[in-house]
Amino acid sequence: MASPIQIPNDAPFTAEQRAWLSDFLTQMLTLGGQPATPSGPAVPVTVLYASQTGTAEGLAKKLLKTLKKGNFAPEIHDVANYDCAKLSSEKNLLILTSTYGDGEPPDSATEFHAWLMSDAAPRLESLSYSVLALGDTSYPDFCKCGIEIDTRLESLGATCIYERVDVDVDPDAPYAIWSAGVIAALSPGGSGFPSNVEAESEPLPTGYSKTQPFPAAVLQNYNLNGSGDKQTHQIALSLEGSDLNYEVGDALGVFPLNPPDVVDEIIANLPFKPSDVPAPNGSEVSLRDALIHHYDIGSLNKSILQKWQARSGSPFLRSLVAADDKQAYDDFCWGRDLIDLVIDHPADFTDGEEFVSVLKKLQPRLYSIASSPRAHPGEVHLCVGVVRYESHGRKRGGICSTFLADRLSSENPPRIYVHSNKAFRLPADAATDVIMVGPGTGIAPFRAFLEDRKATAAPGRNWLFFGNPHSATDYLYQDELEALHADGVLNQLDLAWSRDQKEKLYVQHLMLQNGAELWNWLQNGAAFYVCGDASRMAKDVDQALLQIASEHGKLSADEAAAFISQLKKDKRYQRDVY
């Protein structure tokens, strides 16, 4: 049995309920346990998920499995395929949704979200619900989609049976608490908490995974860019001995290490003598090892600032927290790291344990895989843009990208796992034409797509839009792409060099220039893919697609929007954006 999961004293439970829930969660996570099945009619439960990269979908299916063990009659739906007319007749609704980009709903939830927020949504006084919102506090609009759905359901008269849980990247513990809470609330019998817990043993996961990442040998690591400051690294890693498998469209999770020189500077400016501290996994390690391997020192957010201010005499932080202004928080956090708080706004921590208690766990980064296993058996490739910049008088860099570019060694290999992304897959019918839009490092999955289409001799045509600032220095995979074009695997290659002429030229401009032909491909069943920046590029590409549908399809604005929505429902418009 694992160490008991501790339920915070400020959680909305009695002492007796907290004790039961701690036992329940410990057994659920380690032994696959479930609450004893109560008697009486089965409780109807509808589970809806809105997933961008597959995490919410995986948790929803896990929840479905748990509900089936109890006295529930559950059903599950991808929100993209859910009949909105059924919502007013639902009894119990559990929603799991991610947020991406600038606080947007996942692609699969765009239509449902718009409908729910509109005047067309019905009153829902007979509905009981709860929301699990997935997000990342390093983005300004943390869990915005889940928050909006929760707030809207409440305003329509629905009853929240268990308070929304907002997940900051790592879902395991928050999901366990939320799922146990909603199951208890849905269980018949007053308080909803079962009087006992039965556990059935299940085999623990084996093999390499997110919880046990694989230390991969580095086969290649070089800059794809020409002369200049820009760095985009082609990184090939060996999977030999891992038993890890992936499909094109999947992502690779990489656990980074923080830069030791920055960690040493942080420790040198702390008001206490370093000692061993608890790591997030429960082990005891030196403060230096904890800050290099286990805790996030590369980003700030509202939660950290609030905790830091409580221990700091900084008048500025006091006024910032008191004002509680989102824009002010965002402005302060931009371009600053933990080292800025340590030096500019010192706090009175008594020891290392108290210090790390305010920090977030260092999370893995997901990178779109840039290879096909058919073309590179036993290997996985990444295309990584190395982030370096200067702000507030200090040189800085992306934690994971600089780790991969600068700090890999035989003693510190990249620890990796495969993150399946079923929402970004090549068409099942290899004869389907494929249109790919991937500027910058957005080329990564499309290199994989093209390698796979070549290896399988797929008869469908392939069209790639790629862009970057300069042709001379930023033409990533130039030799490979031109060889594929010459061989006829890549039927059409359109290149946008934004800084090679007076007027900036981007991939969406080339789409519009080729609008008639692009529309013809779509009318003949082509699948459309986008990878890259979510905040600007993906939105501009979406608008270009709408314009093409209007101009060349002779559709009204509403008809064009409906056409694009149907492409998404049919999985002919898929996005891997970040």
N, C-alpha and C positions, 0 to 999 in steps of 0.2 A: 504494500500500500504506500502511495506517495505521501509526502507531508501534507497535512490538512490544509485546505484552502481557507484563508482567513477572510471573513466577511466584515467589511468596515463597520465600525460602531455607528456611523452616521447613515448606514443603509436603512431603507424604510421597513425594518422588521423588528419584532420583539426579540429579546435575548434568546428565548426558546426557538423562535423561527430562525435566527441566525445560526444557532447550533445545528439545527436540522439541515439548513441549506449548506453549511460547510461540509457536513458529512455527505449530503446528497451529491454535491459537486465533485468532491474528492473521488467518490466511487464512480460517478459518471465518466470522469476524465481518465481514470486509470483502469477501471474494470468493465466499463460499458454498462453500468447499472441503470436501473430504471425504477420509478416509483411503483409501489404495489398497485395493481389494477383495481380501481374501485368498482363496485357493483352499480347497476342502473344502466340506462340507455347511453350509448356512445355520444360523446360531445362532438358536434360538427365543427371543423376548423379548416379554414382556407388559408394556405400559405402562398403569398405572392413574393416573387423576387425580381429585382431589377439590377442586373449585373453588367459591368463593363469588361472586366477581365476574368470573371469566373468565380471570384471569392464569394460574393453574395449567393450565387447559385449553389456553390458547394455547401455553404452553411444551411441554405434552405433545404437541400436534400438530406443533410444530416439531421435537421429538425424533423423532417417528415419521417425518417426512420425511427426517431425517438418517439414521436407521437403514435406511430403504429404499434409500439410496444404497450401503450396504455389504453385506457378506455376512451379513445378518440376515433372519429371518422374523418381523417384528414384528406385533403386534396391539395395539389400543388400546381401553380401556373407561373410560367414566365409572363411578366406583366404585359409584354408585347402581344401575347396571344390571349389575354384575358378579356372576356366580354364585359365591358363596363356596365352594361344594363343589369348585370347580376349583382352589382355591389349593394343595391338597396335591399336585396333579399338575403344577404349574408348575415350570419349570426356572430361568428367569431373570425376575425381577420388578423393575420400576423404578416407584417410586411418587412422584408429585408432589402435594403437599397443602398447602393453606393452613390457617391457624388464624384464628378470628375470635372477637369477644366476649371472654368470660372464659376464654380458652384452649380454646374448644370446637372440635370438628371442623366443617367446612362442613356445611350442611344435607344435601347429597348423600351425605356420608360417615357420618352419624349411625348408621345401621344397621350398616354394615360395621365401624365403629370399636367399637361395642358388642359385636358378635359376636367380633371379634378379641381383645378384652380378656376375653372370657368363657371358661368352662371348655369351651365347645363347639369352640373353635379347635383344630385338629389339630396334631400334631408336624410340623415342616417341615424335617427334616434334608436333604432333597434339593433345597431351594430356595436359590438365590443371589439376593441383592437389594441394592438401594441406594435411599435416600430423599433427595429434594430437598424441604426444608421451607421454606415461605414464611411470613414473619411481619414484625413491626415491633417494634423494641426499645423504642418508646415505650409499648408495652403490657406489663404485668407478666409475662404468661404467653407469652413470646416463643417462637414455633414449637412450642407445646406438643403440638399434634396430631401433627406430624411426628416429634417426639422420642418420643412414646408409641408410635407405630407402629413406629419403628425399634427401640426397646427391646423391644417385645413380640415382634417377629419373631425377634430374636436369642434371646430366652428360650425360644422354641418350637423352637430348634435350627437356624434358617436361617443361612446364611453371608453376611455382609456383604462384598460384593466391592469396594465403594468407600465410604469413610467418608461419613456423612450430611453434606450441606452445608445450613447454615441461612442463609436469605436475609433480609437486613434491608431490606425495602421494594423496593429497586432490583434486579431479578433478572438483568440482562443479563450482567454479568461472572461472578457466582457460577454462573449456569446454564451459561455457556460452559465454565467449569472443570469443573463436575460432569458435564456431558454428554460432554465429551472424556474425562474420567476413566473413566466407566462404559463408554464405547465401547471404550476401550483395554483395560479389564479383561475385557470380554466377547469381545474378539477372540481367535481361536485362535492358539496359537504361543508358549506360555510366558509371557513378560513381558506380553504383550498390547499392547505398543506397536508399531505398524506401523513398518517400516524407512524408509518415505518417505511423503510427502504429495502427493497430486495436487489441484490446484485448478481449478475451472471457474468462469469469470466469470459473475456474475449481476448484473443491474442493481441499483444502490443505490436505497434507498427515495426516492421523491420526494413532494413535497407536505408539508403541515403535519401534524405528529404529535407524540408525546411527545418525540422527539429533536429536533424542530424545531417548537416551539409557535407558535401564531398570536397576534400582538398584536392584541387585539380592541378595537374602539371601544366605549365605554360609552354605551348609549342611555337607561337608567334606573338609578337607584340611590337608593332611599328606604326609610325604616323603615316596616314594616307594622304595628308596634305602636302603641298609643295612648300617653298620657302615662305616664311612669315610666321606670325605668332599663333595662328590657328592650328589646333591639333585635333585630329580625329583618328583614334587608334583602331587598327584591325587587330583583334586579339583572338587567337585560336587556343582552345583548351582541350586537354585530353580527357576523355571519359573512361579510359581504360581502368577496369577494376571497380567501376561504380554501379554497373547495371542500370544506369540512368538512360532513359529513352525520351525522345521528344519528337514532335511533329512541327513542320513549318507553320509559323503563326504563333508558336508558343514563345514564352519569355524565359529568361534565365535569371534566377535570383542570385545576387552576389552579396555576401556579407563583407563589408569593408572594415578596415582598421583606421582609426583616427591618426593624424600625424603626430609622432612622438615629440617633435619640437614644440608644438602648440600645447600638448599635454604638460610638458615640463614647465612651460611658462605659466600655465594655469596653477600648477601645484606650488610654484615658487611664490605666487601672490596670494595664497590662501592663508587665513589667520590661525591655522592650527598645524600641528605636526602630523605628517602623513602616517597612516596606519592601515591595517587591513580593513576592508569594507565589504559589505554583502554585494554580490553580483545579482542581476535579475534572476538567474537560475538557482539562487539560494546558496551558492558556494561563497567562500571567503577568499578574496584576492587582494593584492596590494592596490592602493589607490591608483597608482600609475597604470597597472594592468587593467583596472576597471575602466579608466578613462580612455585607454587605447582600444580595448576590445569590446566593452559592454555598454557604454553610455554615450548618448548623443551630445556632442559638444559643438556641432556645426550648425545649429538652428535655434532660433528663439521663437516663442509664441506667448500668447496671453497667459496661459496657465503658469508657465515658468516665471514670467515677470511678476505675477501675483504672489507666488510663493517666495520669490527672491525679495520682493519689496517688504514682505513681513519680517525679514531678517536684516534689512538694510536701512541705513539712515539717510538714504538718498532722497532729497526733496523732490528731485525730478521724477523718480519712480513713484513716489507717494502721490504726486499730482496726476501722473499718467494713469495709475490704477484707480484713483478716486474719480477721474473723469469718465473712465470706462468707455472711451470712444474707439470704435473699431478702426477707423482710418488712422488715428494717432498711434494705436498699437502697431498697425501694419507699417507705418512710416518709420517707427523706431526699429522694428525688427529687421527691416530690409537692409541687407549688407552688413549685419552685425551677427556675431557668434557669442558663445559663452564667455570667451576671453574678454569681450568688451564689458560684460557685467562684472567680471572678477576685478578688472583693473579700474574701470570708470565709476562703478557703483558697488563698492565692496560691501559684503554682507558678513554678519557676525555668526558664522557657523561654529559650533563647539567642537565638532570632529568630522571625520570623513564620512561616517554613516549618515549624519544629518545632511551633509552636503550632497551626496549622491541621491538622497531621497527626493530632491526636487527635480532631478534629471529624468529625461525619457530614456527608454531602452534604445540602443543603437539598432536601427532596423536595416534589413537587406534592401537593396535596390533592384528593381526589375528592369532588364534590358531586353528589347526585342531580339530574338535569335536571328543571326544573319547567315545561317547556313542550312543546307538540307542534309539530313543524315544519309540520304542516298548518294550525295556527292562527296561527303566527308565522313565516312563511317568511323565511329569511335571518337569523333571530335564534335565540338560545338564552338561556333564563332560569334563574336560580338563586334559591333561597330559603335565605338564609344567616343562621344564628343567630350573632350577634356575641358572642364570649366575652370578658368583662371581669371581673376579680376582683382582690382584694388578698390577698397572703399574705406572711408573714415581713417585714412592714413595707414592702412595695413593691407599687405598682399594676402589674398585668400584664394580658395579653390573649392570645387565640389569634393566632398569627402570621398565618395566612391570612385569618381572618375580620376582623381589624382592618385588614389590608392592603386588603381589598375595601371596608370601610366608611370608612376614614380616609385611605388613602395612595395612592389611584389618581390618575393625572394623565395628560396627553397624553404626557409624557416617560416615565411608568411605567405603561403600560397592562397589564391582566391578560394574561398569556401562557397560552394555553389549548390543549387538545386533547380529542378525544372518546375516552372509554373505553367500549368496547362491553360491555354486560352482558346476555348471552344468557340468563342465569339469572333475569332479571326482565322478562318480556315479557307483554303482553296475550295472551289466548287467540287462537289462529289463527282459530277460529270466532267471528265477531262476535256471534252469537246467544247466546253463553255469558254467564251472569250473572257479575258481578264484585263481590266484597266487599273493601273496602279499609280497613285500620286504620293510620292515620298521624297520631299526635299530634305537636304541635310542628312542627319542620321536617320531620318525616316526611310532612307533607302534600305535599312537593315533587313526587314522581313521580306522585301521584294527581291533582294539578292537571293534569299532563301527560296522564295516562290519560283524565280526563274531557274535556279539550279534544279529544283524539283520537277518543274515542267520539262526541262531538258532531259533529266534522268529517266522520266517516265514516258518520254516521247508523246506528251499530251498534244492532241491535235488542235486544241483551241488556240486562238491568236492571243498575243500578249502586247500590251501597250503601256509604256512607262513614261510618266512625267517626273523629271528630277530637276532640282534647282539648288543653287548655292551662290555665294557672292561672286566668285571669279572662276572663269573657265581654266585659267592657267594653273591655279593652285588648289582649287576646291572640287575638282572633278573626281569624286570618290569612285573607286572601282572602274576607272575609265577603260582600261584594257579589257576587263571582263565584259563590261556592258557592250563595248563596240564589237567584241568578238561574238557575243550572243546576237547582236544586231546583224552582223555579217553572215552568221550561220542561219538566220531566219527564225531563231527561237524568239528573239525580241523583234516583233514585226514593226513596231513603231516606237521611236525614242525621241521625246521632245525635251529640250534642255533650256532652263531659264537661269541666266546669269544676271543676278539683280544689280551688280555694280559694274558691269562691263560696258555700260552705255549711260548716257545722261539720264534717260527715263528708266526708273526701276522696273524690272521685269520679273514677275513671279509665276509660279506654276498655274495659278488660277487664270492668269492672263493668257497662257498658252491653251488652257482648256477652252476659253471663250473663242480664241482664234480658230480652234479646231472644233467648234461647237456642232456643226452639221454632221461631221463624221462621228464625233463622240455620241451624239444622239442616235445615229444609225446603229452604232455598236450596242447601245442600251436597248434599242428596239428589237435587236436580234438576240437579246438575252444575256448580254455581257454582265459580269459581276464587277462592281466598282469598289476599290479599296483606298483608304487614306491612312497614312502613318506620319506622325510628327507632332508639331506644336498644336496644342488644343486651343490656346487662348486667341490666336490670330489666324494662323494658316488654315486650320481645319474649318473655321467659321467662314473664311473667304472662299474656300473650295466648295463648301456647302451652298453659299450664295451663288457661285458660278454655276453650279449644277442646277439650281432653281432657275437661273436666267436662261440656261440652255434649254431646259424643258419648256419654258415659256416661249422663247424665240423660235426654236426649231421644232418643237412639238405643238406649237400653236395652242398652248394651254393657258388658262387664266391663272392668276396667282394662287387661288385656292386649289385648282386642279394640279398645278405644278407641285404644291406642297403635299397633296394627297399622293401624287406619283412617287415622290421621294420617300414618303412614309411607307408606301407599299414596297418599295425596293428594300427598305430596312426590315420590314416584316418577312419578306421573302429571303432575307439574308443575302441579298444581292448588293447591299451597300453596307460595308463593314469598316469600322474604324479602330485603329490602335493609336490613341492619341494621349498626350501627357503634358 
